[in-house]
């Protein structure tokens, strides 16, 4: 009887110990199955200012640093935000001065894939020190929603007798007037369209198309009877491609202008 009772007690103890061992193994098993979230895109910026042409060239490079392909989303056609400052004063705001298509862009970026965005901005700057702040607008699926930023500085040097000149490479269109809009100037360079003119309207909507396909659209406000805005296309149009700018006052009639 004593041996039987002792055997029963030992067996019970072994079962309890085995049960505890299984409970303690669960956390380690969960930890081994956990995976780190993907990292955001990396960002690198280079800028150069041409005093003879009064242009700021910006090269923004984005790369997928992850060991696997990732899905990247841009909420508009704008891939990055860029601001130029002199001290605390903003002298140029890319996102505010240019228009972008509102369509969501979804892309798959392979491991270590890099995309480079080159932009040239007409910008008349005085001599001095400037800071360029850049924010990447691509969101990696599953990555922490943090702002990926970069900052570079540059110096503008001008002689006392130097007079700023207009960029010689930018073609200047003949002003067009029609309907509610007067002296409308439309200058196209690569993927960038600069529009300015005069109207008695308070605000209006605009769109860029070839008569069938819509490439960009937005709205503009009028200040003191004049307006000015920029349009950034996804790609440069072909030389023989017909493009039109349509502007429509709120509740008014559409007026069409030839871009090229």
C-alpha positions as CSV (number, residue, x, y, z in Angstrom):
1,X,0.0,0.0,0.0
2,X,2.8,2.4,0.9
3,X,4.5,1.8,-2.4
4,X,1.3,2.3,-4.3
5,X,0.5,5.6,-2.5
6,X,4.1,6.8,-3.1
7,X,3.9,6.0,-6.8
8,X,0.6,7.9,-7.1
9,X,2.1,11.1,-5.4
10,X,5.2,11.0,-7.6
11,X,3.1,10.6,-10.8
12,X,0.9,13.6,-9.7
13,X,4.0,15.8,-9.2
14,X,5.4,14.9,-12.6
15,X,2.1,15.8,-14.3
16,X,2.0,19.2,-12.6
17,X,5.6,19.9,-13.6
18,X,4.9,18.9,-17.2
19,X,1.9,21.1,-17.3
20,X,3.9,24.1,-16.0
21,X,6.6,23.5,-18.6
22,X,4.0,23.6,-21.4
23,X,2.5,26.9,-20.1
24,X,5.9,28.5,-19.9
25,X,6.8,27.4,-23.5
26,X,3.9,29.3,-25.0
27,X,5.3,32.9,-24.7
28,X,8.6,31.9,-26.3
29,X,6.8,30.2,-29.1
30,X,4.8,33.4,-29.8
31,X,7.9,35.5,-29.7
32,X,9.6,33.3,-32.3
33,X,6.7,33.7,-34.7
34,X,6.5,37.5,-34.4
35,X,8.0,39.7,-37.3
36,X,9.2,43.2,-37.4
37,X,7.2,45.7,-39.5
38,X,8.8,47.0,-42.7
39,X,10.8,50.2,-42.6
40,X,9.7,53.4,-44.4
41,X,11.3,54.5,-47.6
42,X,14.7,56.3,-47.2
43,X,15.1,59.8,-48.5
44,X,18.1,61.6,-49.9
45,X,18.2,65.1,-51.4
46,X,20.6,67.2,-53.5
47,X,20.0,70.8,-54.6
48,X,21.8,73.3,-56.8
49,X,20.9,77.0,-57.5
50,X,21.7,78.6,-60.9
51,X,22.0,82.4,-60.4
52,X,22.2,83.0,-64.2
53,X,18.9,81.3,-64.9
54,X,17.3,81.8,-61.4
55,X,16.4,78.2,-61.1
56,X,16.6,75.7,-58.2
57,X,17.4,72.1,-59.2
58,X,16.3,69.4,-56.8
59,X,17.1,65.7,-57.0
60,X,15.1,63.6,-54.5
61,X,16.0,59.9,-54.2
62,X,13.8,57.4,-52.5
63,X,14.8,53.8,-51.8
64,X,13.2,50.7,-50.3
65,X,15.6,49.5,-47.6
66,X,13.7,46.3,-46.8
67,X,14.8,42.8,-47.7
68,X,11.5,42.2,-49.3
69,X,9.3,44.0,-51.8
70,X,6.8,46.4,-50.3
71,X,3.6,48.1,-51.4
72,X,3.9,52.0,-51.5
73,X,1.0,54.4,-51.6
74,X,1.0,58.1,-52.6
75,X,-2.3,59.9,-51.9
76,X,-1.8,62.3,-54.9
77,X,0.6,62.7,-57.8
78,X,2.9,64.7,-55.5
79,X,5.8,62.4,-54.4
80,X,7.5,64.7,-51.9
81,X,6.9,68.0,-50.2
82,X,9.7,70.6,-50.5
83,X,10.0,74.0,-48.7
84,X,12.8,76.6,-49.1
85,X,13.5,78.8,-46.1
86,X,15.7,81.8,-45.4
87,X,16.0,81.7,-41.7
88,X,12.4,81.2,-40.4
89,X,10.8,82.7,-43.5
90,X,9.4,80.4,-46.2
91,X,10.3,81.7,-49.6
92,X,9.0,78.7,-51.7
93,X,6.5,76.0,-50.9
94,X,6.3,73.3,-53.6
95,X,3.0,71.9,-52.4
96,X,1.2,75.2,-52.2
97,X,2.4,76.7,-55.5
98,X,1.8,73.7,-57.8
99,X,-1.3,71.6,-58.5
100,X,-1.3,67.8,-58.4
101,X,-3.8,65.2,-59.5
102,X,-5.9,63.8,-56.7
103,X,-5.8,60.1,-57.7
104,X,-4.2,57.6,-55.3
105,X,-1.1,56.0,-56.7
106,X,-0.2,52.4,-55.6
107,X,3.1,50.9,-56.5
108,X,5.2,47.8,-55.6
109,X,8.8,48.6,-54.8
110,X,11.3,45.7,-55.0
111,X,14.1,45.2,-52.6
112,X,16.7,48.0,-52.7
113,X,14.8,49.6,-55.6
114,X,15.5,53.3,-55.9
115,X,13.5,56.0,-57.7
116,X,14.9,59.5,-58.5
117,X,12.8,62.6,-59.0
118,X,14.4,65.6,-60.7
119,X,12.6,68.9,-60.6
120,X,13.6,72.4,-61.7
121,X,11.8,75.4,-60.1
122,X,12.0,79.0,-61.4
123,X,13.0,80.9,-58.3
124,X,14.5,84.3,-57.9
125,X,16.5,84.4,-54.7
126,X,18.6,87.1,-53.2
127,X,22.1,86.4,-52.0
128,X,22.2,84.5,-48.7
129,X,22.0,81.2,-46.9
130,X,18.9,78.9,-47.6
131,X,17.6,75.7,-46.1
132,X,15.6,73.1,-48.1
133,X,13.3,70.8,-46.1
134,X,12.0,67.7,-47.8
135,X,9.3,65.2,-46.7
136,X,8.7,61.9,-48.4
137,X,5.0,61.3,-49.1
138,X,5.2,57.6,-49.9
139,X,3.6,55.3,-47.2
140,X,4.9,51.7,-47.0
141,X,2.1,49.3,-46.1
142,X,2.6,48.0,-42.6
143,X,5.4,50.5,-41.7
144,X,5.0,53.0,-38.9
145,X,3.3,56.2,-40.0
146,X,6.2,58.5,-39.4
147,X,7.4,61.5,-41.4
148,X,10.6,60.7,-43.4
149,X,12.5,64.0,-43.7
150,X,15.7,65.3,-45.2
151,X,17.3,68.8,-44.9
152,X,20.1,70.4,-47.0
153,X,21.5,74.0,-47.2
154,X,22.9,76.0,-50.0
155,X,24.3,79.5,-50.5
156,X,23.3,82.0,-53.2
157,X,26.1,84.4,-54.2
158,X,25.6,87.4,-56.3
159,X,27.9,90.2,-57.3
160,X,26.9,93.8,-56.6
161,X,26.3,94.5,-60.3
162,X,24.6,91.2,-61.1
163,X,21.0,91.7,-62.4
164,X,18.7,88.6,-62.3
165,X,17.7,87.4,-65.7
166,X,14.7,85.4,-66.7
167,X,15.4,81.7,-67.6
168,X,16.3,81.6,-71.3
169,X,15.3,78.0,-71.7
170,X,11.6,78.6,-70.7
171,X,9.5,79.4,-73.8
172,X,7.1,82.2,-73.4
173,X,3.7,81.8,-74.9
174,X,1.7,84.6,-76.5
175,X,-1.1,85.9,-74.1
176,X,-4.6,84.5,-74.9
177,X,-7.9,86.2,-74.1
178,X,-11.3,84.6,-74.2
179,X,-14.5,84.7,-72.3
180,X,-14.0,85.7,-68.7
181,X,-10.2,85.4,-68.9
182,X,-7.7,88.0,-70.2
183,X,-4.0,87.9,-71.1
184,X,-3.6,84.3,-70.1
185,X,0.0,83.1,-70.4
186,X,0.7,79.4,-70.5
187,X,4.3,78.2,-70.4
188,X,5.1,74.5,-70.8
189,X,8.5,73.0,-69.9
190,X,8.9,69.2,-69.6
191,X,6.3,68.2,-67.0
192,X,5.6,71.6,-65.7
193,X,2.9,74.1,-66.8
194,X,2.9,77.7,-65.5
195,X,-0.4,79.6,-65.9
196,X,-1.1,83.3,-65.2
197,X,-3.7,85.9,-66.3
198,X,-6.5,88.2,-65.2
199,X,-10.2,87.8,-64.6
200,X,-13.1,89.4,-62.8
201,X,-14.1,86.1,-61.3
202,X,-13.4,85.3,-57.6
203,X,-12.4,81.7,-58.2
204,X,-12.6,79.1,-60.9
205,X,-11.9,75.4,-61.7
206,X,-9.4,74.3,-64.3
207,X,-8.4,71.1,-66.1
208,X,-5.7,69.9,-68.5
209,X,-6.7,67.4,-71.2
210,X,-6.1,66.5,-74.9
211,X,-9.8,66.7,-75.6
212,X,-10.4,63.1,-74.5
213,X,-8.1,62.2,-71.7
214,X,-7.9,64.2,-68.5
215,X,-4.3,64.7,-67.1
216,X,-4.8,67.2,-64.2
217,X,-7.5,69.3,-62.6
218,X,-7.9,71.7,-59.7
219,X,-9.2,75.0,-58.5
220,X,-7.6,78.5,-58.3
221,X,-8.5,81.6,-56.3
222,X,-8.1,85.1,-57.8
223,X,-6.3,87.9,-55.9
224,X,-6.6,91.5,-57.0
225,X,-8.0,90.5,-60.4
226,X,-5.0,88.3,-61.2
227,X,-4.2,84.6,-60.8
228,X,-1.2,82.3,-61.1
229,X,-0.7,78.6,-60.6
230,X,1.4,75.7,-61.6
231,X,0.5,72.3,-63.0
232,X,2.7,69.2,-62.7
233,X,2.0,66.4,-65.1
234,X,3.0,62.8,-64.5
235,X,5.1,62.7,-67.7
236,X,6.2,65.2,-70.4
237,X,3.8,65.3,-73.3
238,X,4.9,64.5,-76.8
239,X,5.8,67.5,-79.0
240,X,3.0,66.8,-81.5
241,X,0.4,66.1,-78.7
242,X,-2.4,68.6,-78.5
243,X,-3.1,69.8,-75.0
244,X,-5.8,72.2,-73.8
245,X,-6.4,74.2,-70.5
246,X,-10.0,74.6,-69.7
247,X,-11.0,77.2,-67.0
248,X,-14.6,77.4,-65.7
249,X,-15.9,80.1,-63.3
250,X,-18.2,78.8,-60.6
251,X,-21.6,78.6,-62.3
252,X,-20.1,80.0,-65.5
253,X,-19.1,78.8,-69.0
254,X,-16.0,76.8,-69.9
255,X,-13.3,78.7,-71.7
256,X,-10.6,76.6,-73.5
257,X,-7.0,77.7,-74.2
258,X,-4.4,76.0,-76.2
259,X,-1.3,74.8,-74.4
260,X,0.5,73.3,-77.4
